[in-house]
Amino acid sequence: MLLLFVRIVFLLACAGAIATYISQGAPHPIISARPFIWFLVLLAITQLATLIDLLIPRKDIKIISSVYFGLIIGFILSVLLMQALAPLLGGDARAEGLVTMLATLMIPYVCVTLLLQTRDNFRFVIPYVEFSRELKGGKPLILDSSALIDGRIADVMDTKILDSQLVVPDFILHEIQEIADSNDKQRRTRGRRGLDVLSKLQNSPHVDVKMLDAHESGDATGPVDQRLIALSKQNGGRVVTNDYNLNKVANLQGVDVINLNDLSNALKPRYIPGERLQIKVIKEGESVGQGVGYLDDGTMVVCENAANMVGKEIGVIVTSVLQSSAGRMIFGRQVHSVDHS
């Protein structure tokens, strides 16, 4: 609506200025002969600016700034070069004209191309003008669908230990929507949970969430994981996920990854061999005689010789702990009433 208002004001201002020029000024005799026709012609010429604006809806301020400042710096350097070479040319007008033409053509081109190729690497120290936007908190965090469905990212952001911008590409949102529309009840629940978590992040006053169009990444096709990695490379961001395979592939391609399982494991209390736990055996384990239970935080506990204790609470003494990006597992043996170790 604001752009539409500006365009209408621009149209009215052009119409008023042209009408004033034709009626009160001293226009060319051809214009005076057919004032109305020339009013429409001149008005149409001024509206070419609006037409160009409409034909190029996506504008990159970094590219515009690079071209603008490249031209300015190029012409300034051309003038300085001509002043430096003037004594050497000995006042030869032809030589000065030739050198001026070459310098005016070549130096601005070199400056523009140089700034276009390096615009992401530095910023001009000029108020309100920068080639690379300074992101809040540093590198943006690009969310994978698994991170949104998992939900822990919302709790992490609520702690305010991270102040980076969260980026959600539209293809990740579409993936979650497809999961939420699945015929499978479990998948549908997981998809809706992901949408609820995203809504919670957007409504949080201290979380900066950006919904990114896939076309801005330069790669609107291909597998979701590869597009996510390509987007992270382009924006210098970090992928947030708990997908073990995506974690490995991203690391191989040199992309920083925040694995929520690794983060969770780092914050969990560390159990050491010899500690005692109290669990409820939920099911039998994969090996003969094993019983499996879970701690309150979801950590799996595998207990030896507890397969016959399904449904009961038992004491377990920790024998070893296995920790990886896929999660943490605790192995132990049942503590009997006569066990005083």
C-alpha positions in Angstrom: 0.0 0.0 0.0 2.9 2.4 0.8 4.4 1.8 -2.6 1.1 2.3 -4.4 0.6 5.6 -2.5 4.1 6.8 -3.6 3.5 5.8 -7.2 0.2 7.7 -7.2 1.8 10.8 -5.7 4.6 10.5 -8.3 2.1 10.3 -11.1 0.2 13.4 -9.8 3.4 15.4 -9.3 4.5 14.6 -12.9 1.2 15.6 -14.3 1.2 18.8 -12.4 4.7 19.7 -13.3 4.2 18.9 -17.0 0.9 20.9 -17.1 2.6 23.9 -15.5 5.5 23.7 -18.0 3.2 23.6 -21.0 0.7 26.3 -19.8 2.9 28.8 -18.1 6.4 28.2 -19.5 7.8 28.8 -23.0 7.8 25.3 -24.5 9.0 24.4 -27.9 6.7 25.5 -30.8 5.9 21.8 -31.6 4.7 21.3 -28.0 2.6 24.6 -28.1 0.9 23.4 -31.3 -0.5 20.2 -29.7 -0.3 20.8 -25.9 -2.6 17.9 -24.9 -0.9 15.3 -27.0 2.5 16.3 -25.8 1.2 16.4 -22.2 0.3 12.7 -22.6 3.6 11.9 -24.3 5.7 13.6 -21.6 3.6 12.0 -18.8 4.2 8.6 -20.4 7.9 9.2 -20.5 8.0 10.1 -16.8 6.1 6.9 -16.0 8.8 4.8 -17.6 10.5 5.0 -14.2 7.4 3.4 -12.6 7.3 0.7 -15.4 10.9 -0.2 -14.8 10.2 -0.4 -11.0 7.3 -2.8 -11.7 9.3 -5.0 -14.1 12.1 -5.5 -11.5 10.2 -6.4 -8.3 13.2 -7.9 -6.6 16.0 -5.4 -6.0 19.2 -6.1 -4.2 20.5 -3.0 -2.4 24.0 -4.6 -2.3 24.1 -4.7 -6.1 22.6 -1.2 -6.5 25.1 0.2 -3.9 28.0 -1.6 -5.6 27.2 -0.1 -9.0 26.5 3.4 -7.6 29.7 3.7 -5.5 31.7 1.9 -8.2 30.7 4.6 -10.7 31.4 7.4 -8.3 34.8 6.1 -7.2 35.7 5.3 -10.8 35.0 8.8 -12.1 36.9 10.3 -9.1 39.9 8.2 -9.9 39.7 9.1 -13.6 39.8 12.8 -12.8 42.7 12.3 -10.4 44.6 10.2 -13.0 44.1 12.9 -15.6 45.4 15.6 -13.3 48.5 13.4 -12.5 49.1 12.7 -16.2 48.5 16.3 -17.4 52.1 17.4 -17.0 53.4 14.4 -18.9 51.0 15.0 -21.9 52.4 18.5 -22.4 49.1 20.1 -23.1 48.4 17.9 -26.2 44.6 18.2 -26.5 44.3 15.0 -28.6 46.4 13.0 -26.2 44.5 14.3 -23.3 41.2 13.5 -25.0 42.3 9.9 -25.8 43.6 9.3 -22.2 40.4 10.8 -20.7 38.1 8.6 -22.8 40.1 5.4 -22.0 40.3 6.3 -18.3 36.6 7.2 -18.1 35.6 3.9 -19.7 38.0 1.5 -18.0 38.4 2.7 -14.4 34.6 2.9 -13.5 34.2 -0.6 -15.0 37.0 -2.0 -12.9 35.6 -0.3 -9.8 32.1 -1.6 -10.4 33.2 -5.2 -11.1 35.5 -5.1 -8.1 32.8 -4.0 -5.7 30.3 -6.4 -7.2 32.7 -9.3 -6.5 33.6 -8.2 -3.0 30.4 -6.7 -1.7 29.8 -9.4 0.9 33.3 -9.1 2.4 33.2 -5.5 3.7 31.0 -2.5 4.4 31.5 1.2 3.7 31.9 3.2 6.8 29.1 5.5 5.8 25.9 6.0 7.9 23.0 3.9 6.7 24.9 2.5 3.7 26.4 -0.9 3.9 27.1 -3.7 1.4 26.7 -6.6 3.9 23.9 -6.2 6.3 25.0 -6.6 9.9 23.0 -9.5 11.3 21.8 -9.4 14.9 24.0 -11.7 16.9 26.2 -12.8 14.1 25.6 -15.8 11.8 21.9 -16.6 11.1 20.6 -19.9 12.3 18.8 -21.8 9.4 16.2 -24.2 10.8 15.7 -27.7 9.5 12.2 -29.2 9.7 13.5 -31.7 12.3 14.5 -28.9 14.6 11.1 -27.3 14.4 9.3 -30.6 14.9 11.6 -31.4 17.8 10.6 -28.2 19.5 13.6 -27.7 21.8 14.8 -24.8 19.7 11.9 -22.7 21.1 13.1 -23.5 24.7 16.7 -22.7 23.8 15.6 -19.3 22.4 13.6 -18.6 25.5 16.7 -18.8 27.5 18.1 -15.8 25.5 21.5 -17.4 25.3 21.3 -17.0 21.5 20.4 -13.8 19.8 21.0 -14.7 16.1 18.4 -14.4 13.5 16.4 -17.5 12.8 15.8 -18.2 9.1 13.1 -20.6 7.9 13.2 -21.2 4.1 9.9 -21.6 2.4 10.7 -25.2 1.3 11.2 -26.2 4.9 7.7 -24.7 5.8 6.2 -26.6 2.8 7.8 -29.8 4.1 6.3 -29.3 7.5 2.9 -28.5 6.0 3.0 -31.7 4.0 3.8 -33.7 7.1 0.9 -31.9 9.0 -1.5 -32.9 6.1 -0.3 -36.5 6.1 -2.9 -39.3 6.4 -0.7 -41.0 9.1 -1.8 -39.7 12.5 1.6 -39.8 14.0 3.2 -37.8 11.2 0.3 -35.4 11.2 0.8 -34.8 14.9 4.5 -34.2 14.4 3.8 -31.7 11.5 1.3 -29.7 13.6 3.8 -29.6 16.4 6.4 -28.1 14.0 3.9 -25.4 12.9 3.0 -24.6 16.6 6.7 -24.3 17.4 7.2 -21.9 14.5 4.3 -19.8 15.6 5.7 -19.7 19.1 9.0 -18.4 17.8 7.3 -15.8 15.6 5.3 -14.5 18.5 8.3 -14.3 20.9 9.3 -10.7 21.4 13.0 -11.4 21.6 13.3 -13.8 18.7 14.0 -12.5 15.2 12.4 -15.0 12.7 12.8 -14.5 8.9 10.7 -16.4 6.4 13.0 -16.8 3.3 11.9 -17.3 -0.3 13.7 -20.2 -1.8 14.4 -18.2 -5.0 16.6 -15.8 -3.0 19.0 -18.7 -2.4 19.6 -19.2 -6.1 18.5 -22.9 -5.9 14.8 -23.6 -6.1 15.1 -27.3 -6.9 16.8 -30.4 -5.6 16.7 -32.4 -2.4 15.7 -30.4 0.7 18.9 -31.2 2.6 21.1 -30.0 -0.3 19.1 -26.8 -0.8 19.4 -26.2 3.0 23.2 -26.6 2.8 23.5 -24.4 -0.3 21.4 -21.7 1.4 23.7 -21.9 4.5 26.8 -21.5 2.4 25.3 -18.5 0.5 24.3 -16.7 3.7 27.2 -17.8 5.9 24.7 -19.3 8.3 24.6 -22.4 10.5 22.1 -25.2 10.1 20.1 -26.1 13.2 18.9 -29.7 13.1 18.8 -33.0 15.0 19.0 -35.1 11.8 22.2 -37.2 12.1 22.6 -37.7 8.3 22.1 -34.0 7.5 24.6 -33.2 10.3 27.3 -35.4 8.7 26.7 -34.2 5.1 26.8 -30.5 6.2 30.0 -31.0 8.1 31.6 -32.7 5.0 30.7 -29.7 2.9 32.1 -27.3 5.4 28.9 -25.9 6.8 28.6 -25.3 10.5 25.9 -27.3 12.2 24.2 -26.9 15.6 22.9 -30.4 16.5 20.2 -30.1 19.1 21.1 -33.6 20.4 24.7 -32.5 20.9 23.4 -29.4 22.7 21.0 -31.4 24.8 23.8 -33.9 25.7 26.1 -31.1 26.7 23.5 -29.8 29.1 22.4 -33.1 30.6 23.8 -34.2 33.9 26.7 -36.6 33.2 26.3 -40.0 34.7 29.5 -41.9 35.6 30.0 -45.6 36.2 29.1 -46.5 39.7 26.2 -44.1 40.1 22.8 -45.5 40.9 19.5 -44.7 39.1 15.9 -45.6 39.6 14.0 -46.5 36.4 10.8 -48.3 35.4 11.5 -51.1 32.9 9.3 -50.4 29.9 10.2 -53.2 27.5 12.7 -55.9 26.8 16.0 -55.0 25.0 17.4 -56.2 21.8 19.8 -58.6 23.5 18.7 -61.6 25.6 17.9 -60.6 29.2 18.1 -56.9 28.7 15.4 -54.5 30.0 15.0 -51.0 28.7 13.8 -48.0 30.7 14.0 -44.2 30.3 15.0 -41.3 32.6 12.8 -38.3 32.9 14.8 -36.4 30.2 14.3 -39.3 27.7 17.7 -40.9 28.1 17.5 -44.6 27.3 18.8 -46.9 30.1 19.6 -50.5 29.1 19.8 -52.8 32.1 21.3 -56.4 32.1 19.2 -59.3 33.5 16.1 -57.1 33.8 13.9 -58.5 30.9 11.6 -60.2 33.5 11.1 -56.8 35.3 8.9 -55.2 32.6 6.4 -52.8 34.3 8.4 -52.6 37.6 10.7 -50.0 39.1 14.2 -51.2 39.8 17.5 -49.7 40.9 20.3 -49.6 38.3 24.0 -49.1 38.8 25.7 -47.4 35.8 28.4 -49.5 34.1 29.0 -47.4 31.0 27.6 -44.4 29.0 27.4 -44.1 25.2 27.0 -40.6 23.9 26.7 -39.5 20.3 25.0 -37.0 18.1 22.1 -39.5 17.8 21.5 -39.3 21.6 22.8 -40.8 24.8 22.4 -44.4 26.1 23.2 -45.6 29.6 24.1 -49.2 30.3 23.9 -50.7 33.7 23.0 -53.7 35.8 20.2 -54.2 38.3 20.9 -53.4 41.9 19.6 -56.1 44.1 18.7 -55.6 47.8 21.9 -57.6 48.8 24.1 -55.5 46.4 26.1 -53.1 48.6 28.6 -52.2 46.0 
